[in-house]
């Protein structure tokens, strides 16, 4: 509502009231156009913000899945060793993670960490030997075979 219309209403003079003809109880002081424009701009902004947020989440999942697929397809196996286990109790859940150490021909003593489920975390103790895949072109990209989120490794069928 414009300032002039508000001033008229509070001083007892005539003021403009806009209402729905089918339901006069739905009304506002002053013309409805500016209010509707503000409402529409806000709704459009929120829709755009949600669309961008969902697009970013989708892009993150897509890139993560592609990274894992490349590592699963082209990665070379090496042995790793669990060097640390941690659990962080949050408000609604506990996060379990393990830190591991690997040696590749290009680099020695690289470490990484991966979040795992509780049952697996309970089995992985310090010193446990695990299978780790690393990218030979980028040895800093590595992950234990049990730490993939989007790729599942199946046992090879036996001959015979």
N, C-alpha and C positions, 0 to 999 in steps of 0.2 A: 504494500500500500504506500502511496506517495505521502510525503510529509504533509502536504497541504490538505489532503483528504483526512488524514489523522487529526490534524489541528481542528478541522471543521467538526469532526465527530465528538471530540472531547469538550468543545465549547458549546455543545447543544445545537449546532446548526445542522442543516441537511448534509448528508454525506452519501456517497455512492455505495450500494451494497449489490454484489453480484451473487446470484443463487441459481441453483439448478431448477428448472421449471417443473421437473417431475418429482423433485424432492427439495422443497424450499429450506429444509433444515440444514442442508449442505450449502453453506454460503461463506462469503468472505467480504471484508470491507475493501472497497476499491475495485478496480478492474482485475479480472482473473488472468489476463494475458501475461503480464510480467511474472506472476507466480508460476504459471504453467511453463514459461520459458526457462525459468530457474530450475524447476523440477526436471524438465526434459534434459537440460544441460548436465545436471547432477547424475541423472540416470544414465545418460550416454557416457559420461566420464567413468562411472563405476563399471559399466559393461566393457568399455575399452580396457580398463585396468585389469579386470578379471580375465579378459581374453589374452592380454599380454602375459599375465601371470601363468595361465595354463599353457601358453605357447612356450614359455621359458622352461616350465617343468617338463613338457614333452621333449624339448630339445635336449635337456639334461639326460633324460632317460635314453633317448636315441643315441646320443654320443657315448654314454656309458656302455650301452649294449654293443655298439660298434667297436669300442675299445676292447671289450671282453671277447667279442667274436674274433677280432684280429689276433689277440693274444692266444686264444684257444687254437686258432688255425695255424699260426706261424711261430708260436712260442716254442722255445726249447726247454726241456725239463732239466732241473737241477735239484740237488738236495738242499733242503733248508732245515733249520733247527729252531724250535720254539725257545725264545730267551726270556719272555715275560708274559704274564697273564694279568689282565686287569678287569675289574667290574666296577661300573659306576651306577650307583642307585639313584635314579631320578624320582620325580614326583609320582609318575604313573608306571614306570618300568625300569628294569635294570639292563644296562648295555654291557655285553661281554666282548672283550677283544683280546687278541694275542699279538705279540710282536715276535717277528721271526728274523733270522739272519741267514743270508745266502751268499755264496761265492760264485761268480760267473767268470769265464775266461777273461772278459774285458775289465771287470772290477772285482775287488775283494772286499768282503765285509759289508755288503749292503744290507740295510734293515728295512722292514716294512711292517705295517700292522693291518689287521683285518678284523672286522666285527663278525662274530659268530653267534650261533644259538647257544643256550645254556648247556644242553646235553653234550654238544661237541666241546665246548669250553671246559667242561668237567673232565674230558678225556685227554685234552692237550696240556701236558705238564711241561715244565722247563726241561729242555734237553730232548724232547720228542722230535724225531726226524720226520719231516713232511716233504711232499713233492711240490715243487714250485715251478711255475712257468714264467719265463722271462722273454722279452722281445730282443732278439740278437742285434737288431739295428738300434735299439734304445734300451740298453740293459737296466736303466732305472725304472722301466715299466715291468713290474712283476707282481704275481699274485699266487698264493697257494692254490692248488687245484680245488680245495674245499671252500675257497673264499669267493667263488664266482656267484654273482646274483642272477645273471640273465642267461648263463650257459650251464648246461648240465652235461657231464661226461658219462657216457654209457660204456658198459663193459663190452669188449669186442666179442662177437660170437665165436664160440669154439668150433674148430674144424671137425667134421666127422659126423 
